[in-house]
């Protein structure tokens, strides 16, 4: 039996306290992934990003880029948490090639440290920090001023296609030398949720990764595609039309919600 959009939306609201990444407030408004990573740091504070802060905003892009790689989403989450907790999240760090090379050499130990010291998320597989995570941090740092300029231009002109077109053509933000496309809506969604920019349309804010598309197909939403930038935006618009300011979270949570349902359905 196919799950309806309304049933899935209701399930997200009902189970919001059982899945840390759902992040709904008391009015069931989505606060953003970066509002609360679901991880507790060694000082017992929750991991979060304040996207009004430049260094934390840089980490949002690191999160999106790292998440663009193959592998579990937890890798990117723990990686960004490690950089923040260790205070290695300032743009200038990643302009220093010697610093980057040292971080690469220490990647396995860093992943072990993160696994041992950050509580709240139990990964199904071993946490791993890919070497190309670090390369992308350097790419982001080198392009940071231009990235911020394109966001400002988009806001002033009320046209976020300017930013989307720019960031989708920066080489090295995907695996190896590839470009990042699928996670661009993640960046816009998080900036929108925290009110950093006022004119980001919700239609550009829904992520269409494999997990989301697989869930959509099970619901009969077969029109979602992420093979081109045009289709990524079209699919984002379709998701927003269905789920509004819950964005892609209901689809992302689909399998976890099924697992938590006693009957295996909503």
Number of C-alpha atoms within 10 A of each C-alpha: 6 10 15 12 16 11 12 21 18 14 19 23 19 12 16 17 12 12 15 16 22 26 23 19 11 8 7 15 14 19 20 24 22 23 20 17 22 21 22 18 17 13 9 10 9 17 21 18 24 16 21 13 10 14 18 20 22 21 26 23 22 28 25 23 27 29 26 23 20 11 14 15 15 18 24 24 23 26 26 27 24 22 16 18 16 10 11 17 22 17 20 12 16 23 16 12 12 11 12 17 15 10 17 18 11 13 19 16 13 21 19 14 13 21 18 10 13 22 15 12 17 12 13 8 10 12 23 21 21 20 16 19 27 20 20 23 26 23 17 26 20 15 13 15 10 15 19 15 12 20 22 16 15 19 17 13 11 14 15 21 14 16 21 20 13 14 21 18 13 18 16 20 30 24 20 14 13 15 17 23 26 26 23 25 24 24 20 25 25 22 22 20 22 17 13 16 16 13 15 21 15 21 21 26 28 32 29 30 17 13 14 21 22 18 19 23 14 14 17 11 15 12 12 21 18 19 11 11 17 11 16 24 26 20 23 25 21 18 29 20 13 14 19 16 20 24 26 25 22 25 28 22 21 23 16 14 23 15 12 14 13 9 8 10 15 16
